[in-house]
């Protein structure tokens, strides 16, 4: 299940630390965090899942819950091999789930 459907207080701190209170399936809300630099990379100006350290070559990183379903969207200007900045976004719910109160990459 996409993590945002069982989460409260979702935010991204320091441009790359995803934090939230997640339902652990036992009726408790637990604090969880995931360093997005461990699961997202920059591949020539594009977000890449299972890459790493995207924030080192990014600028203007923002995070927002969007739409009626509060879809978690991360946006950034990512530098490509030519040094140009490309503005892209990634839906964190595409690959990040809640597994018993912990973030997990699918």
N, C-alpha and C positions, 0 to 999 in steps of 0.2 A: 504494500500500500504506500502511495506517495506520502512522505512524511508530513506534509503540511496539513493533511486531513486529520491528523491526530496530534497536533502541536499547538502550543500557545507561545506568545511573546517571541515570535521568530524575528531574528535580526542577523546582520552580518557586521561584525566588529573588525576594525583595523583593515577593512577591505578584503579580508579573506577568511575570517573565523565565523563560521555559521554556528549560531547558538539558538536554542529554543528549549522550552519545557515540553517534553514528550510524554504521552500516555504510555505507561509500561505494560498495559494489558491487564493489570491487576487493580485498576482504579486509582493508581498513583501517578502524579506528574513528577517527572525527574528532569533535572538539568542535563542537557547534552550539548556537546560541541563537536565540530568537525573542521579541521583546517582544510579549506578548499584548495590550498596549494598542493595538497597531497593527492587530489583527484582531478584537478583541472589544469590543463596546460595551455600554452599559446602555440599554435601551429601556423606559422606564417601569417599572423593577424587574425586567426580564428580560434575560438574556444575549442579545446580538445579534451574529451573525457578520457580518464586514465592517463592523462599527461601529468605535468607537475609544474609548480612555481609560476602560474600564470601572472600573479601580482607583480613579479619582478619586471615584467615588460608591459605593464598596464598603467593607464592613467584614468582619472575620473571615475573610479569604481563606485557604482551605486547599487543599492538593493531596494526592491519594492515588492509588496504584495499587490497583485493586479487582478482586476476583474471581480465578478461576483464570487468566484471560488477562491480568491486570495492566492493566486498562483505566484510562487516565489521566483522572481526574475532578477538575475544578476546582470548588470550592464557594465561595460568597460571599453575604453579605447585600447586596442591591442596593437602593439608595434609589429609590423611585418619585416621580412628580410631586407627590404629596401629602406627601412627606417620610417615608413609612412604609418600613420595611426588609422586603424580601421575600427569603427564603432560597431560592436556586436552585443547581443544578449544571449543568455542561456537560461532555460527553464530548469531550475534545480530539482524540481519534482520529477523530471524525466528519468533520473537515475538514482536519486537519493531517497531511501525509504526509512521507516521507523521499524526497527527490530527490537521489540521488548524494551523500548525506552532509549535505544542507542541508534545513532545515524549509521546507515549502511549503504554502500554503493552497490547498485545492481548492474 
